Amino acid sequence: MVYSLFSLLSIRLSNDLVRVLGLVLVCMATAHSTFAQRTYLVHSHNDYAQELPFWYAYSNGASSIEVDIFLKDGKLYVTHEEHEIVEGRTLETLYLDRLESLVLSGELREVQLLIDLKSEAYATLKKLVEVLGKYPSLTKDDKVKFVISGNRPKPDDYKKYPDFIWFDHQNLDELDTIDLSKVALVSVSFKNFTVWNGYGRMTANDFRAVSQAIQKAKSSGRPFRFWATPDTRTAWARLARLGVDFINTDEPALATQYLSSLDKNTYRLEKAREVYTPTYAYDKNAEPKNIVLMIGDGNGLAQITSAMIANRGHLTVTGLKNIGLVKTASHDDLITDSAAGATAMATGNKTDNRAIGVGPNGETLTNLISVTKEKGFNTAIVTTDAIYGATPSAFYAHRVERDDTPGLVKDLNNSGLDLFIAGGQNEESTIGNVFNPKDLNSFETLSKPTAIYLGDNKAPSMKNGRGNALPKSVGLALNALSAQKEPFFLMVEGAQIDNGGHANSTSDIVEEMLDFDQTIAEVLRFADANKNTLVVITADHETSGFGIVGGDVKEGTVQGDFLTVDHTGIMVPLFAYGPGADIFNGVYENTEVFQKIVSALKL
Ligand SMILES: [Zn+2]
């Protein structure tokens, strides 16, 4: 159980700021992720230069907004330079009136306006105090935190200004000596400490200098901001993690969105799982007797890599030496779904998305279960999906629509499948006529055909307590199948890695992939004990365009990022082990998975 509270400051000012900045205390309680979830605040740098000043940053969640002003002819113009002044663009029209309209409609959230004085400090500030005097709804109770930056009076003069005027102090060396009672923010230029461009890492020396500056600034008890920072995702994340309170950016919408998912996208595995090292003591020229096809749904290379990093650099699957890359496009789309992806591997034919075991014209395709059955094999499916899910059903059914559950169940009952361990108990009354239901805990021998349910629809996710049900099911299935005199074909699916991708959840991806890897270990142990089993491990497609943008192998931490909530068209890896594994090396279409299995078995 881990929880964290966001806290900014410990002094009197802290309460004000926590309120002013509208911080929500985030309590995250989870037994799985050990990564604290915090709220990071975004500062819209040079906000007046946005196409829609104030509104763009404000509506996208920026907590601090910067406006440069210049006093000319008694007006406070919004501009960086005097010669760029545009009539009508004043502090009132672009900022104060907009803020006031929010007060009037009751929609103002707490926000800091960082006013950067570009003209002489004392005269501009005098005018500013006069102008703000016309907006009591904004100045009352620090509704808006007005913080003066740029040209400022001497620190000794800060306290001569009204209560609603605060200052941005820009000298770290003076923090110990000046009166901080009117200082609401400490800011310095990032360039004083490093030339880092926001890609990769700072040098160790620069990192130390930057960290020390942050510590020094924060020891004042005031929130801290760097300006002149690199404006990349890497920089936002690095500075946020270092404790910078306001992340400086010209892209407030992107930065707010990115930082709001930074901690959610980061996962740390508390304790590494044991991995199994295969012996390679099989005769690679022998003909395999049995075949185990393992499909990680949505299990791309990044999914595997993330689990490897979380597991301190080691997985069972990464100990394998016969490796292929599989092209996953379906017949009608570059991006396949699980139905077409599984149909390609189960039948050797490309079909349209949503189709199960039929071709693009609805024609029935011969699948691996019927091919192997015909040769006297026992056949079995173990999956964490429902037995009528798209991936398992492509191995036994023939339907043009993956959601035709009654049709799939009918095909299941006619398939001759000898064993399944899967979710889908909600269809037990229709399935149960044909299959003998058994309990996983007492399952030892095959009394054909056998059904064991892991849940109503899908089996529970790892996060919801599935525990070791998948590796255990596969172990029991292998025992029962190998006790028969016939050879066997077993399809195993780690179905819920895909769900982690669709949910853009790094933790779900890692936990489901690690469970799949534990299951792979179970199969490889069996293969090593029997030396007659070909094991093929692959995926139907990648899900979410998952990428790894940070982390630490020693700590088991992974920071992921996502392109989409859908599947992608990137090739997926394939690993093979056992007699016949060599033929799986190379780059090929998913339909060749079927053909290679058939040719390895000399069917
Ligand atoms: Zn999917």
Boltz pocket constraint, residues with backbone or C-beta under 6 A from the ligand:
constraints:
  - pocket:
      binder: B
      contacts: [[A, 298], [A, 338], [A, 498], [A, 499], [A, 502], [A, 543], [A, 567]]
      max_distance: 6.0
